[in-house]
Amino acid sequence: MIEKDVIIIGGGQAGLSMGYYLQKNQCDFVILDAKARSGDSWRNRYDSLFLFTPRMYNSLPGLAFPGRPDGLPTKDEAADYLELYAQHYSLPIVFNTTVTLLKKIQNGFYLRSSQGDEFAANQVVIATGPFQKPFIPTFSQGFNKHIYQVHSSIYRNPTELRSGSVLVIGAGNSGAQIAVELAKQHEVTISIGHKMSFKPLYLLRKSIFWYFNQIGLLGADIHTKRASWLKKKPEQIYGLELKNLLSAQTVAMKPRAVSAEGETIRFEDGSSIQANNVIWATGFRPDYSWVDVDGLLDSNGFPQHERGVSPIDGLYFLGLPWQSRRGSALMGWVGQDAEYLMGDMTKDLQ
């Protein structure tokens, strides 16, 4: 049994930020990372992925993101930065460790890993992030076996696809980026479930996020009217490449997909097409099936918390969308939530 004051579950940007503050406060802690290396959550995404936020807005507490400040980093740059960060601060991380059980015990919490290792802690921070269980609708099973299907979290590059047409289902930023990439070599259709709202990456030679930051959108507190207004807005698609391809009819657009049979997929307007390849850019669902703590999750399986502080004494969340503000799940803002949690945690550690 390994005993610590604090255990952080998850070694991504949220877990590392929390580790920074715990180390700064001389706490006895460990970070449990399911991945083999720091940064693998970025490293293992599709090859052409890049961040929409410039390097100046991607720094974790205490260490600047290297490179040209106003440039957009690739996913491998983000991965390497997280690894550099962990090494720079010599953060205590146990890799290849997936937590399979978190349970409340009399004096804190009990954890068990997939390897059978056991841990105990007075406090636990769940920093597993918003991208947990890839979601693919059950009607995907209606496709023939020879149709190539892959979730956007598994897709790497166009060489994986079979020849012929491609249907990208889902029009968030991942779906948009992948559709643009594949349109260079394939006939591409994108299926959307909501009206798309496009924003340029740069305006008057400044990142659109520079303007967002200047007018306080990214730091908008969840309890403000501004935040309430923002949460009602559709997801923003950053970059105008897909918009231009749609206007030129280089990429076709269909409404929400509702069923599949053989090689044919039908949409909610009654139309249908055939596709040789399907990319499911349909997002993720929370997966806290390994958590056995009454009162921690709501009826839909989502965390119950106030700015990351759960109703269970000593149990916290970090890295969730809108945890305290618009930018909570972004690399450059997660540190603010970590610092806030540190303030709450030290009440019990003192």
C-alpha positions in Angstrom: 0.0 0.0 0.0 1.4 3.4 -1.1 0.2 6.2 1.2 0.2 9.9 0.2 -1.3 13.1 1.4 -2.6 13.7 -2.1 -3.1 11.6 -5.2 -3.7 13.2 -8.6 -5.5 10.9 -11.1 -4.4 12.0 -14.5 -1.1 13.3 -15.8 -2.2 15.7 -18.5 -2.1 19.5 -18.4 -4.5 19.6 -15.4 -2.7 17.0 -13.3 0.7 18.6 -14.0 -0.6 22.0 -13.0 -2.0 20.6 -9.8 1.4 18.9 -9.2 3.1 22.3 -9.5 1.1 23.8 -6.7 1.3 20.8 -4.5 5.1 20.7 -4.9 5.3 24.4 -4.2 3.4 23.8 -0.9 5.7 20.9 -0.1 2.9 18.3 -0.1 3.5 14.6 -0.2 1.8 13.6 -3.4 2.0 11.4 -6.5 0.5 11.7 -10.0 -1.0 8.5 -11.5 -0.9 8.7 -15.3 -2.5 6.0 -17.5 -0.2 7.0 -20.4 3.4 5.9 -21.0 4.8 9.4 -21.2 3.8 12.9 -20.2 2.0 14.5 -23.1 0.7 11.3 -24.7 -2.9 12.6 -24.5 -1.8 15.1 -27.2 0.9 12.9 -28.9 -1.6 10.2 -29.7 -4.1 12.4 -31.6 -4.3 12.8 -35.4 -1.1 13.9 -37.1 -2.3 17.3 -38.5 -3.8 18.5 -35.2 -2.7 21.9 -34.0 -3.9 24.2 -31.2 -6.0 27.2 -31.9 -4.6 29.1 -29.0 -1.1 30.7 -29.7 1.9 29.6 -27.6 1.6 32.7 -25.4 -1.7 31.3 -24.1 -0.5 27.7 -23.6 1.8 28.0 -20.6 1.3 26.1 -17.4 2.2 27.7 -14.1 5.8 28.8 -13.8 7.1 27.7 -17.3 6.6 29.5 -20.6 5.6 27.6 -23.7 8.7 27.7 -26.0 8.6 29.1 -29.5 7.2 32.2 -31.3 4.6 33.5 -28.9 1.9 34.4 -31.5 2.3 31.1 -33.5 0.0 28.1 -33.2 1.7 25.0 -31.8 1.3 21.5 -33.2 0.0 18.7 -31.1 3.5 17.3 -30.8 4.8 20.6 -29.5 2.1 20.5 -26.9 3.0 17.0 -25.9 6.7 17.8 -25.7 6.0 20.9 -23.6 4.1 18.8 -21.1 6.9 16.3 -20.9 9.4 19.2 -20.5 7.2 20.6 -17.7 7.1 17.4 -15.8 10.8 17.0 -16.0 11.6 20.6 -15.3 9.8 20.4 -11.9 10.7 16.7 -11.3 7.1 16.0 -10.6 6.5 12.5 -9.1 4.6 10.6 -11.7 3.8 6.9 -11.9 3.2 6.0 -15.6 1.1 3.2 -17.2 -1.2 3.3 -14.2 -4.9 3.3 -14.8 -7.1 3.7 -11.7 -9.8 1.1 -11.7 -11.3 1.8 -8.3 -11.6 4.9 -6.2 -13.4 4.4 -2.9 -14.1 6.5 0.2 -12.7 5.0 3.4 -12.8 6.2 7.0 -9.7 8.3 6.9 -9.6 9.3 3.2 -9.6 7.4 0.0 -8.5 4.0 -1.3 -7.4 3.5 -4.9 -6.5 0.4 -6.9 -4.8 0.3 -10.3 -5.2 -2.0 -13.3 -1.9 -3.6 -12.2 -3.3 -4.3 -8.8 -1.3 -1.6 -7.0 -3.0 -0.1 -4.0 -2.9 3.5 -2.8 -4.3 5.5 0.1 -4.6 9.3 0.3 -6.2 11.9 2.5 -7.2 13.9 -0.6 -7.7 13.0 -4.3 -7.8 15.3 -7.4 -9.5 13.7 -10.4 -7.8 15.3 -13.4 -8.8 12.9 -16.1 -10.0 15.7 -18.4 -13.1 16.0 -20.6 -12.1 13.5 -23.2 -12.7 10.2 -21.6 -14.9 7.7 -23.5 -15.2 8.1 -27.3 -18.9 8.2 -28.3 -20.1 6.4 -31.4 -23.9 6.0 -32.0 -25.2 2.5 -31.8 -26.6 2.7 -35.4 -23.0 2.5 -36.6 -23.4 -1.2 -36.3 -25.7 -1.1 -39.3 -22.8 -0.6 -41.7 -21.3 -3.4 -43.7 -18.1 -4.8 -42.2 -16.0 -3.6 -45.2 -16.9 0.1 -44.4 -13.9 1.7 -42.7 -15.0 3.3 -39.5 -12.9 5.2 -36.9 -13.5 7.6 -34.1 -11.6 10.9 -34.5 -9.6 10.1 -31.3 -8.2 7.0 -33.1 -7.8 8.5 -36.6 -4.2 9.5 -37.4 -3.9 10.4 -41.1 -5.4 9.9 -44.6 -3.2 6.8 -45.3 -5.4 4.7 -43.0 -8.5 5.2 -45.2 -9.7 3.0 -48.0 -10.1 4.5 -51.5 -13.4 6.2 -52.2 -15.7 8.7 -50.5 -15.5 9.8 -46.8 -18.3 10.8 -44.5 -17.3 12.9 -41.5 -20.0 12.8 -38.8 -19.8 15.7 -36.4 -18.8 19.3 -37.1 -16.9 20.3 -34.1 -13.3 21.5 -34.5 -11.9 18.0 -34.9 -14.4 17.1 -37.5 -13.8 20.3 -39.4 -10.0 19.9 -39.4 -10.2 16.3 -40.5 -12.7 17.1 -43.3 -10.4 19.8 -44.6 -7.4 17.4 -44.6 -9.3 14.6 -46.3 -10.8 16.8 -49.0 -7.4 17.0 -50.6 -7.6 13.4 -51.6 -11.2 12.2 -51.2 -14.8 13.1 -52.0 -15.9 14.3 -48.5 -19.3 14.9 -47.0 -19.7 16.3 -43.5 -22.8 15.6 -41.4 -23.7 18.4 -38.9 -26.1 18.4 -36.0 -26.2 22.1 -35.4 -25.6 25.4 -37.2 -21.8 26.0 -37.6 -20.3 29.2 -36.4 -16.9 30.0 -38.0 -14.3 32.3 -36.5 -11.0 33.3 -38.2 -7.8 32.2 -36.4 -6.3 35.7 -37.0 -7.8 39.2 -37.3 -5.6 42.1 -38.2 -2.6 39.9 -37.7 -3.5 39.1 -34.1 -4.9 35.8 -32.9 -8.7 35.8 -32.3 -7.9 34.6 -28.8 -5.9 37.8 -28.2 -9.2 39.7 -28.7 -11.1 37.1 -26.6 -8.6 37.6 -23.8 -8.7 41.4 -24.0 -12.5 41.6 -23.7 -12.5 39.0 -20.9 -14.3 36.1 -22.6 -11.9 33.4 -21.7 -11.8 34.4 -18.1 -15.6 34.9 -17.8 -16.7 33.4 -14.4 -19.4 30.8 -14.6 -21.7 32.8 -12.5 -21.7 36.0 -14.6 -24.3 37.0 -17.2 -21.5 37.0 -19.8 -20.7 33.3 -19.1 -24.4 32.4 -19.3 -24.6 34.0 -22.7 -21.4 32.3 -23.9 -22.6 28.8 -22.8 -25.7 29.2 -25.0 -23.6 29.8 -28.1 -22.9 27.0 -30.5 -19.4 25.6 -30.6 -17.1 27.9 -32.5 -15.2 26.4 -35.5 -11.8 28.1 -35.6 -10.4 28.7 -39.1 -12.3 29.4 -42.3 -10.9 26.5 -44.4 -14.0 24.3 -44.1 -16.3 27.3 -44.6 -14.6 28.0 -47.9 -14.7 24.4 -49.0 -18.4 24.2 -48.3 -19.0 27.5 -50.2 -17.1 26.0 -53.2 -19.0 22.8 -52.8 -15.7 20.9 -52.6 -17.1 19.4 -49.4 -20.7 18.5 -49.3 -22.9 19.1 -46.2 -25.7 16.9 -44.8 -27.8 17.3 -41.6 -27.6 15.0 -38.6 -27.1 11.3 -39.4 -29.8 9.0 -38.0 -29.3 5.5 -39.3 -27.1 3.2 -41.3 -27.7 0.1 -43.4 -25.1 -1.7 -45.6 -23.2 1.1 -47.3 -25.9 3.7 -46.9 -26.4 6.3 -44.2 -29.6 8.3 -43.8 -30.0 11.8 -42.5 -32.8 13.5 -40.6 -34.1 15.2 -43.7 -34.7 11.8 -45.3 -31.8 12.0 -47.7 -29.1 9.4 -47.9 -25.6 8.7 -49.3 -23.2 5.9 -49.6 -19.7 6.1 -48.1 -16.6 4.0 -48.2 -15.1 5.6 -45.0 -16.8 7.0 -42.0 -15.0 9.3 -39.4 -17.0 9.6 -36.2 -16.2 13.1 -34.9 -19.0 12.6 -32.4 -17.2 13.6 -29.2 -16.8 11.9 -25.9 -18.9 10.9 -22.9 -17.9 11.0 -19.2 -16.7 7.7 -17.8 -16.4 7.5 -14.0 -17.4 3.8 -13.8 -14.3 3.3 -11.7 -15.5 5.7 -9.0 -17.4 4.2 -6.1 -18.2 7.3 -4.1 -21.8 8.0 -3.3 -23.0 11.6 -4.0 -20.1 12.5 -6.3 -21.9 12.2 -9.6 -25.3 13.4 -10.8 -28.0 11.1 -12.3 -26.3 11.6 -15.8 -22.9 10.5 -14.6 -21.4 14.0 -14.5 -19.3 15.4 -11.6 -21.1 17.4 -9.0 -18.8 20.3 -7.9 -18.5 24.0 -7.3 -15.4 25.3 -9.1 -13.9 21.8 -8.8 -14.7 21.3 -5.1 -16.9 18.2 -4.8 -19.5 17.6 -2.1 -17.2 14.9 -0.8 -14.7 16.3 1.6 -11.2 15.9 0.2 -12.2 15.0 -3.3 -11.7 17.4 -6.2 -12.0 17.7 -10.0 -9.7 19.6 -12.3 -9.6 20.3 -16.0 -13.4 20.2 -16.7 -15.0 22.5 -19.3 -16.5 25.5 -17.6 -15.1 24.4 -14.2 -14.9 28.0 -13.2 -14.6 30.0 -16.4 -14.7 29.7 -20.2 -11.1 28.7 -20.5 -11.0 26.1 -17.7 -10.3 23.2 -20.0 -7.6 25.1 -22.0 -3.9 24.7 -21.3 -3.3 28.3 -20.5 -6.1 28.7 -18.0 -6.2 25.3 -16.1 -3.5 26.6 -13.8 -5.9 29.2 -12.3 -8.3 26.4 -11.3 -5.4 24.4 -9.8 -4.3 27.4 -7.7 -7.9 27.8 -6.5 -8.1 24.2 -5.5 -4.8 24.4 -3.7 -6.3 27.1 -1.5 -9.1 24.9 -0.5 -7.0 21.8 0.0 -4.5 23.5 2.3 -7.3 24.2 4.8 -7.2 20.5 5.6 -3.4 20.0 5.1 -2.4 22.6 7.6 
